[in-house]
């Protein structure tokens, strides 16, 4: 789809949006007609995709899902991600995957036994089933195991499992576990622990943001996924063949945890057995892990120290004894610590310092599969009193005002590319091709994606007029129909700078945008709860298949920050 610059086609697009999303009365304001789309059709389409066994037909359905998503205007892509970091010379064996998970477990640093690292500030969750952040996934990958893990080429390789057998119909997978697996407390790790871990993560009571990633397993809809210990092997039954199932087995929500460590923790449940906090067991140092490292000390908001787990099945190949993490989002302070030799690895560089390090051999840029975008809360009072079509037109208007190339040139990183679709460039289509390339399944508007990336104030004004806004003789919003809202972001300088660019761009039509900055963990919680109008967002793919970026928007997803269907 591509928006026209004429008002006539603006209304035709609105008609298309109405066909995709029904207009149901569920607005925020007490007397407002709902501006939030009915999301049942999208939920049903995602379920259809996950049950589809013809992979060409499946791709066509995934394009249809992205069409529906983009028609709402609630996702405003800015650019496709790459990942920058700095690493001291002499560090070998470290690797970074396309989903930006950083593996330190096989790193060496000359004769050193310690690596000093900054990934982010205070992590929101260390329970791998409850984590939904990129930095949290890296911490989980270095301290827990799954049946598989990602290798240096981002392809799944055996971890707790040595391999698997699959039934002819692709539905039943039986994994053989390694002999002698143990948790970090020295207790045995068996197929029963895998059964517990997966059932626990899929259980709605656990409230895992990624519980929907278990929906391809038989029994999910009935609240009892079909997994079992069969003669010491772990067996799982799927609803439909799944080409990326090993990628799921390597994802943190599928990691293996210890039941009694979880369920005997203080704060887990009350005296009557009612669940209080499923992740209470991993809120302080010393909790039981199953991977290469365990968390020895945690000075909240300051530092963490992970030490080698002698019971890890591959401990002989783990050379670093300690991983010391500085917990901070203060980019200048992080960069200064690296320059002073107090840090060996940093996962961020201040925007105004990138030019000075671009040719430094310690500076790295890796390709990742992900999209940086702005998300709109479809239930925000900003859209109260509007129809579904009018709210979508408002959001599309904002998109046409944003100068993405300026953001990349002034705030972004080398090699970033303007994003005009949510699914990132290079993501595979599930049957041997690239999703954003045209083929027999779909003709993708590759040049412009879902809209012309160039700033177009006239089109933005036409869209706002179709949503009921009026303009004065100077082409600015009239005092009778003002637009004012708050933009939520965390405190990292680059994110704030992007917000300021957007603020300036929207002012071209007199739109008033204030910027609210909060700490990282507060930001995640506020966005998840829908306590915002518009917020910065980004999604790094958990595996190389578009369904990963589409299923996050189903009504019941813990990652549905836009509040679709709620």
N, C-alpha and C positions, 0 to 999 in steps of 0.2 A: 504494500500500500504506500501511496505517496500523496500528501495533502496538496491540493490545488491552491493557487493564489486567488481564486475567485470565490466569492461568497456562495455562489450556487453550489459548487462542489463541496464547500464546507458543510452545507446542509445535507448533501448526499452522504458524506462521511458520517455525519451525526446519525443518519438513518441506519447506516451499517452498524454503528456502535449500538444502536437500540436493538437491532436484530440479534446482536451477540450477547447483550446483557439486558435482562428484563427490568422494567421500572417498578420496583416494589416499595411500599411505604415503610421505610425503616430508618428515617433520618435522625440526625443528632438533635436539632432544635425541636422544641415541643410541638410546634405547629408546621414544621418544615416537611415538604415532600422529600422523599429519600433521593439523595444524589449518589448513593453507593450502589454499585451493580449487584444484581442477583448473581451469585457465583456457582449455582448448582450445575449449570451446563459445563463450566470449566472443570469442576470436580469430576463430573461424569466422563469428560473427555480424557482426563489424566488416567482414570481407571481403565478406560478403553485402551489407551496406549500401553499400559503396563500388562494388559492381557493379550495384546496383539502379537501373533507369532510370525506374521509376514513382515520382515524388517523394512521392506520398501514401503508398504502401506503404513507401517509404524512411523516412518520418517514424515510422510505426508500429514499424519495426524499431529505430529509434534509441531510442524509448521503452522497447522491450524490453531494449536494452542498458543503459540507465540503471537499469531495474528490477534487472537482474542485478548491476550494480555496487553499488547501494544495499543489496541483500540481504546482501552480505558484511559490511556495517557498517564496512568499512575506510576509508570516506570519511565524515568527520563535518563537514558544512557548518556554518559559524557565521553568516556574513553575506555578502550580495552587495556587491561592491566599489563604491566610487566613488573618485575620484582627487583629492587635494588638492595644491595647490602655491601658491607665492607668487611674484609677478612685479612688478618695478618699473614704475611708470607710464612711458609712453613707448615701451615695447616693443610693436612691431606686427609682424604677419606670422607670428608663432609660432602653431603649432597642435598640438593633442593629439588623437589618434584614440581610437576606442572600445576599441582594444587597448592603450592607454596608451603608444603610441609617440609620442615628442615630436620634432617637426620644427623645427629651428632654422635651416635653410638659407635660408629666405626672410624671416627676422626682420630688423627694423631697430630701432635704439635711438637715435633722434635722430641726432646727428652722430657718435656713438660707432662705433668700428670693432671693438670687443671686447665680448663678453658673458661674464660670469663666472657660472658655473653649479655647482650641486651636484645630482647625480642619485642617487648612491650611493657606496659605498666602492670599493675596488679591484675592477675587473671580473674575473670568472673567465676569460673568453675574449673576444678581439676578432675572431677569425676568425668571420665571419658564419655559416658552416656549422656551427660548433661551439658557438655561443652558445645558451643556453637561459634567459637572464634578461631581465627587462623593461628594466633599465638598459642591458644590452648590446645589446638590439634598437634602442634609441634611438641609441646610438653608431654602430651599423652603418647605420641609416637615413640618418644624416648624413654617412657616409663611403663608402658603396657604392651601386651602382645595381642594380636588377633590370629586367626587361622592363617592369614597371609599379611604381608606388609608390602609397601611399595619399594621397588629397587631404584637404583640410580637413574634408570631410564624411564621411571614412572610406571613400569609394568609390575603387576603383583607377583611376588615370589613367596615361597612357603615360609611360614614363621612357626606358629605352634603346630601346624599341620606339616606333614611331609608330602602330601599329595591328596588326590581325591579320585573317586570314581563317579561317573554320571550315568544315569539310566538312559536308554535309547531315546526316550521322549524328552530328555533334558529337564525333567522335573525333580528327580530325586538325586541329591548329591550326598555322597558319603565320604567323609574326611578321615584319614588316618592321622592320629596325633603322634608326636614324637614321644619316645620313651623317656621317662624320668622328668617330665615337666614339673616345675615347682613355682609356688608363689614366693615373694621376697621374704616371707617369714619361715620358709623352709617346708611348708606344707605342700602336699601333692596337688597338682593341677590336672584334672581329668575331664573327660567328655561331659560329666555332670556339671562342671563349672561353666562350660560353654553353653550348655542348655540353660542354666540359671541366668547367665549374663544376657543372652539374647532375649529370653522371655521377659526379663526385668526391663530391658531397654524398650521393648515393644509394648509393655504394659502402660495404658493411659495414666495409671496412678503415679508412675514414675515421672511423668511430664517431661520426657525427653523431647527437645526441639526436633530431633531427627527421627522420632519414632516412625514417621511415615516411610522411612527407608526400609522398613520391614514389611511394607504392605504387599510386596511381591511373594511373600511366604504364605503358604496355605494356612488358613485359620486366623489370619490377622484380623479380619472383619468380625470374627466371633470372639476376639480377645484371648485366643490361645493358639499361638503359632505352632506349626507342626515341626518341632525339633526334638531329637531324642538321642540318648546314649544307646547305641546298638552294638553290644559286645565290645565295648571300649572304644568304638568309633563314634564320631558325631555325624548324625544324619539329619538332613533338612529337606523338606518337600516344598516345591515352589508351585505357584498358581499357573505360571507360564514360563517357557524358556527365557533365560535372562543372560544376554551376551556379556554383561558387565558384573556378573555376580561375584567374581573374585575381587573386583575393585571394591565392592561393598564389604567383603570379608577383611579388607585391609583398612577400612575406615574406622575411626575411633568409636563410633556408636556400636560397633561390632566387637570391640575389645573385650577381653576376659577379665572379670573381677571376682573377688572372693565374697561369697554370700555372708558368712558370719561377720566379716570385717564391716560389711555394709549395714547389716541389720542389728548389730549389737552396739553401734556407735551412739554416743550421747547426742540427743537431739534428733534421732531418727524417727522415733515415735513417742507418743505419750503413754501414760500409765494404762490406758484402755486399749493400747495397740493401734491407735490411729496414726497414720503417717503424718509427720511434721515436715521433715526435710529429707528427701531421698538421697541427697548428696552430702549429708552432714558428716559422713565418715571421711571425706576428703577435703576438709576445711582447715586442717592444721597439718603440720609435718608429721611424718611417721606412719602414714597409712600404708596398707599393704598394696604392693604393685605386682606386676607379672612380667615386666620388661627389663631393659638394660640398666635402668637407674631407679633409685628410690629417693624421695624427698626427705633430706635429713633435717634441714632447718628452713624456717619461713618467717622472716621478719616482714610482716605485712606492709605493703606499699614501699618497701625498701629493697629487699633482696631475698633470694632463694638459693639453697645449695642442694644439688642432687649428687648422690654418691653411687658408685657402681654397685649393682646388685649381684652378689656372688652366685645366686641361685638361677640367674637368667640362663636359659639353655645354651646361648652362644657367648657366655661371659668370657671365654678364652680369647675371643676376637674383639672384645671391648678394651681398649688400651687406656683411655682417659679415666682416671679415678674420680674426678669431680667436675661438675658443671656448675659454675657460679653465675647466677643471673642477677643483673641489676634491674630492678623494677622501676621504670620511669618512662614517661612520654615526653619529657623535656628534651627535644631534639638538640638544641645547642649544647646542653650539658652532656648528653650522650656522645655527641661528636667530639666534644672537648676531652671527655674521658678516653675515647679511642685514640685521639691524637697524642694524649699524654702517656699512652701505654697501659692505661688502667683497664681497658677492655680489649679483647682479641677479636670479637665479632659483634657487629652492630647491624640491625635490620632496618635502619632508617638513616637518612642524611638530610639535614636541613635544606630546604629548597634553594636558599641563597648560597649554599656551599657546593651544589652539584657541579657547577661549571669548574670549580677549582679541583675537583677530584675525577672528572670524567676520563682523564687519560692516566689516572693512577692505576697501576696493576693490582692494587688492593680493592679496587672498586669493581663490582660485578653487576651486570644486568641480565636477568634470566627471563625467558618467556614463560608466562603462566597463562592458564585459561581462566579468564575472569573479566568482569565488567564493573567499572566504577560508575555509579548512577545516583540520581536523586530519587527518593521515593516519597509519594504523597499518601497521607492517611486519608483514605476514601471516606472515612466517617468524621473527618474534621469539620468544625463549624465554618471553616472557610468556604465549604461547598453547600452550606445549609440553604434551603430554599431553591436550589437548582435541580433540574432534572438530571437524569443520568447522562444524557447527551450534552447538556450545558456544562456539567462538571468536567466531562472528558475534554470538551472544547477549551475550557479554562487551562487545564493541565497541558494540553498541546500548545496553547498560546505561550505559556511560560517557556516551553521547550524551544520555540522558534526565536525567543529573545536571547538565548544563551549562546555566547561566542565560545564554542568548544575549543577551537584552534588557539584562541588567545589563552585559555586556561592551560592547555598543553604547553604552549610556548613560554608562559611566564611562571607557571606553578608546577607543571608536570615534569616528566622525566624523558630522557632521550628514548626515542623509538616508540612512544605511545601513539596510538591511532584513534582518531575520532570514532566514537561508537554511535551507530544509528539503529542498532538492534540490541536486544538483551542477550541473546546467545552470542558468545564471543567468536571472533574469527579463529579459524583453525580447529574448532570443535568437530569431532567426527559425527557421522550421521547414523552409525550403527550397522552399516552394511558396506563398508569399504570406501566411502567417500567423505567429503567435508560438508557439513550441514548448510553452511552459507553459500555453497556453490550450487548453481542450477543443475538439475538432472531430471530424470524421468518422473521423479516424485513431486517436484516442485520447481517453479521458476522464481528464483529469489532475485529481488531488485538489488543486485550486488553493489551498484554504484552508490545508491543513496539509502539503502535499507528501507526503513519505515517512514523516513521524512528527509527532506533536503537538509543537510547539516549546516548550510549557510544561514546566518542570521537573517530573518525576514520580519521586520517590524510590521509591515503592512498585513501580512498573513496573520500575525499574532493579534493585530487590532481587529481584523475581520472575525477571527475566532471568538474573541472576547465580546464583540458586538452580538454574535450569535448566542452568547450566553447571557445577554441582557445588559451588558455594560455600555455606557455612553461616554463620548469623548468631547472635549471642548474644541474650540476652533484651532488650537495648536496641536491637536492630535493626541492630547494627554487625557488620561482618565478624568472624567468630570467629578466634581465634589459630590454629586448625587449618587455615584456608584463607585466608591473607593474600594481598593483591595489592599488589605493589610494582614500580614501573618508573620509567624515566627519560624525560623530555620534552625533546626537542632543539629549540633555536631559535637564530636569530642574535641579535646583541646590541642590536638596536634597542629602545628603551624601550617602545614600544607592543606589540611582540611578547612581550616579557618580562612586561608587565602582563597580557596575555591569558593567558599561561601561569600566572601567579599566580592569576587568577580560576578557571581550570580546576582548579588544584591545590586551592583552597579548596572548590570544588563537589564534587570527588570525595571529599574528606575527610568529606562528610556520611554516607558509608557505611564510613568507615575505610580507604579506598583511599589508599595512600602513593605520592605522585608527587614525585620530585625534578626539578629543572630544570637543564639543562645549556646554557650559552650559549657560542657559538663565533663566530669571525669569519665574515663573509659567504661568502667563497670556500670556507672549510673546511666551513661548514654545507652548502653545495650539494653538495660532494663526499661528505660523510658520508651525507647523505640519499640521494643517488643510489646509493651503494654498499650501502645497506641496513644501515648501522652505527647503528641506532637502534631503539627500541621504538615510540615515538610522537613525531611531529614536527609542528611548525606547517608549513602549506603554503598556497599560493594559486595560482590559475590565472587569468590574464587571457587571454581568447580571442584567438587569432591571426587569426581571421576569424569572420564572423557566421554560423556554422553549427554545430549541435550535434556533428557528427562530430569537430570539432576538440578537443572536451573528452572525447570518448569513445575516440577512437583512441589517445590517449596512454597508455591502460591495457592495450594489447595486450602480450603477453609480451615481444616483441622491442623495444618502444619504449624509447628512451633516457630518456624522462620517466616511466617506470613505477617511481616511487620506492617504491610499496607492495610491489613484488616479486611481483606476480601471476604465476603460472606458472613461477616460477624455482626 
